[in-house]
Amino acid sequence: MAYTVGQVARAAHVTVRTLHHYDEIGLLSPSGRTPAGYRRYDDADLERLQLIRAYRELGFPLEEIAEILDPGGDPLPHLRRQHDLLTGRIGKLREMVAAIELAMEARKLDIKLTPEERFEVFGDFDPDEHAEEAERRWGGTEAYRQSAERTARYSKEDWQRNKAENEDWGRRIAALLDSGAPADGPEAMALAEEHRQLITRWFYDCPYELHTCLADMYVGDPRFTEFFEGIRPGLAAYLNEAIHANAISRA
């Protein structure tokens, strides 16, 4: 079956100009033309276009895609290199999300840091970004008051130590989830208890009732869910169950 350039563009969600460019550089040339010279694509052309779009989504430049799709080309070295690049990006994104989580959990941060120190600790993110919402939602609570008082005294070294402790805890609970250990098992409950104590030590008193409320927010608020899923897919629900199991075991 033959398709016009317009039909292919609409089906593949690309522009006609893009298809013309692919033809000009030899990446995707139509299998046929009409007597008047108009391009005609067949099913094999569409399959090749689908592969091109998939590799573009992975960030490959057109020159490398041409090499990969060459009949004698080996895509494995290209895929390995792109895997390393994407893995590096994921690591950076996790660091960025951790900075946001730190700001959200600390509520309103009156941090006595220079602009350079704030950047060193929090990166590109403004730790006061969620301050207005935090004050609106929790401003009248004892937890908010404690957090505001404590964080106002923290130095750069304090914030770096807090970040390191949270990242270490995140690595360990992600590894536990990977191991297949149940969320209501002793190892998971121990890490849930450690999470509660981290909050108590750094921000505000966190009794078990409050901890379970936070656990429900981790699966109910997309921002918190996204943070924990960034550490390890499935972690938000796993931590929620572990926190509830830990609270029940200590009732």
C-alpha positions in Angstrom: 0.0 0.0 0.0 1.3 3.4 -0.9 1.0 6.5 1.2 1.5 10.2 0.4 4.0 12.3 2.3 1.1 14.1 4.0 -0.5 10.8 5.1 2.8 9.6 6.6 3.4 13.0 8.3 0.0 12.9 10.0 0.3 9.2 11.0 3.8 9.6 12.4 3.2 13.1 14.0 6.1 14.6 12.1 6.1 17.5 9.6 6.3 17.1 5.9 9.4 19.2 6.0 11.0 16.6 8.3 10.2 13.8 5.9 11.7 15.9 3.0 14.8 16.4 5.1 15.1 12.7 5.8 14.8 12.0 2.1 17.5 14.6 1.2 20.1 13.1 3.6 19.2 9.5 2.6 17.9 8.5 6.0 14.4 7.7 4.8 13.8 7.8 1.0 10.4 6.8 -0.2 10.2 3.5 -2.0 8.4 5.0 -5.0 7.2 8.1 -6.8 4.2 8.9 -8.9 4.7 9.7 -12.6 4.5 13.4 -11.6 7.4 12.9 -9.1 5.4 12.9 -5.8 6.8 10.7 -3.0 5.0 7.4 -2.2 5.9 5.5 1.0 5.1 1.8 1.6 4.8 -0.2 4.8 8.5 -0.9 5.0 9.2 2.8 4.9 6.8 3.4 7.7 8.5 0.7 9.8 11.9 2.4 9.2 10.3 5.8 10.2 9.1 4.2 13.4 12.6 3.1 14.2 14.0 6.5 13.4 11.5 8.2 15.8 12.3 5.7 18.5 16.0 6.4 18.3 15.4 10.1 18.2 13.4 9.8 21.4 16.5 8.2 22.9 18.5 11.3 21.9 20.5 9.8 19.0 21.6 12.3 16.3 20.5 11.5 12.7 24.0 10.5 11.6 24.2 7.8 14.2 20.6 6.6 13.4 21.7 6.2 9.8 24.6 4.0 11.0 22.4 1.9 13.2 19.8 1.3 10.5 22.5 0.5 7.9 22.1 -3.2 6.9 25.6 -3.9 8.2 25.3 -1.7 11.3 25.5 -2.9 14.9 23.3 -0.9 17.2 24.7 -2.3 20.4 27.7 0.0 20.9 25.4 3.0 20.2 22.8 1.7 22.6 25.4 1.1 25.3 26.8 4.6 25.0 23.2 6.1 25.1 22.4 4.0 28.1 25.4 5.5 30.0 24.3 9.0 29.0 20.7 8.4 30.1 21.7 6.8 33.3 23.8 9.9 34.1 20.8 12.1 33.4 18.6 10.0 35.7 21.2 10.4 38.5 21.2 14.1 38.1 17.4 14.3 38.0 17.3 12.3 41.3 19.6 14.8 42.9 17.4 17.6 41.7 14.2 15.9 43.0 15.9 15.3 46.4 16.6 19.0 46.6 12.9 19.8 46.0 11.9 17.2 48.6 14.3 18.7 51.1 12.7 22.1 50.6 9.1 20.7 50.9 9.8 18.7 54.0 11.6 21.6 55.7 8.5 23.8 55.2 9.6 27.4 55.4 13.3 27.7 55.3 14.9 30.7 56.9 18.4 29.4 56.0 21.3 31.5 57.0 23.4 30.8 54.0 25.1 32.9 51.4 23.8 32.7 47.8 26.9 30.6 47.0 26.3 28.2 49.9 22.6 27.9 49.0 23.6 26.9 45.5 26.1 24.4 46.7 23.6 22.7 49.0 20.4 23.0 46.9 21.7 23.3 43.3 19.5 25.1 40.8 16.4 24.9 43.1 15.1 27.7 45.3 14.4 26.1 48.7 11.7 28.7 49.4 9.7 27.8 46.3 7.1 25.9 48.3 7.2 28.1 51.5 4.0 29.9 50.8 2.0 26.7 50.3 3.7 25.1 53.3 2.7 28.0 55.5 -0.9 27.9 54.2 -1.3 24.2 54.8 0.7 23.7 58.1 1.4 27.2 59.4 -0.7 26.7 62.5 0.8 23.3 63.5 3.4 22.5 66.2 5.4 20.6 63.6 5.6 23.6 61.3 6.8 25.8 64.3 9.4 23.3 65.3 10.7 22.9 61.7 10.9 26.6 61.1 12.8 27.1 64.4 15.3 24.3 63.8 16.0 25.0 60.1 16.6 28.6 60.8 19.7 27.6 62.8 21.1 25.1 60.3 24.4 25.8 58.6 25.6 24.7 55.2 27.3 21.7 56.8 24.0 20.8 58.6 22.1 20.8 55.3 24.8 18.7 53.6 24.8 16.2 56.4 21.0 16.0 56.3 21.1 15.4 52.5 23.8 12.7 52.9 21.8 10.9 55.6 18.6 10.9 53.5 20.4 9.8 50.4 22.0 6.9 52.3 18.6 5.9 53.7 17.1 6.1 50.2 19.8 3.8 48.7 19.2 1.2 51.5 15.5 1.1 51.2 15.6 0.9 47.4 18.0 -2.1 47.7 15.7 -3.7 50.2 12.8 -3.3 47.8 15.0 -4.8 45.0 15.7 -7.8 47.2 12.0 -8.7 47.4 11.8 -8.2 51.1 8.1 -7.7 52.2 7.1 -4.2 53.2 5.7 -5.5 56.5 8.8 -7.5 57.2 11.3 -6.5 60.0 13.9 -5.0 57.6 11.4 -2.7 56.0 9.8 -1.7 59.3 13.3 -0.9 60.7 13.9 1.5 57.7 10.5 3.0 58.2 11.4 3.6 61.8 14.7 5.2 60.8 12.8 7.5 58.4 10.5 8.6 61.3 13.6 9.3 63.4 15.3 11.3 60.6 12.2 13.6 60.5 12.2 13.9 64.3 15.9 14.6 64.5 16.1 17.2 61.7 12.7 18.9 61.5 9.9 18.1 64.1 8.6 15.5 66.5 7.0 12.8 64.4 4.9 10.4 66.4 3.5 7.3 64.7 0.1 8.8 64.0 1.7 11.7 62.2 4.1 9.4 60.4 1.3 7.3 58.9 -0.4 10.6 57.8 2.8 11.4 56.0 2.9 7.9 54.5 -0.6 8.5 53.0 0.6 11.8 51.5 3.5 10.0 49.9 1.0 8.0 47.7 -1.7 10.7 47.6 0.3 13.8 46.7 1.9 13.4 43.2 4.9 15.5 44.1 5.9 13.2 47.0 5.1 10.1 45.0 7.3 11.4 42.1 10.2 11.9 44.6 10.1 8.4 46.0 9.4 6.9 42.5 12.6 8.7 41.4 14.6 6.8 44.0 13.1 3.5 42.9 9.9 2.7 41.0 7.3 1.3 43.5 9.0 2.8 46.5 6.2 5.2 47.4 3.7 2.4 47.9 6.4 0.2 49.6 7.3 2.9 52.1 3.6 3.6 52.8 3.0 0.0 53.7 6.2 -0.3 55.7 5.3 2.9 57.8 1.8 1.6 58.5 3.2 -1.8 59.5 5.8 -0.2 61.7 3.2 1.9 63.5 0.9 -1.0 64.0 3.7 -3.1 65.5 4.5 -0.4 68.1 0.9 0.3 69.1 
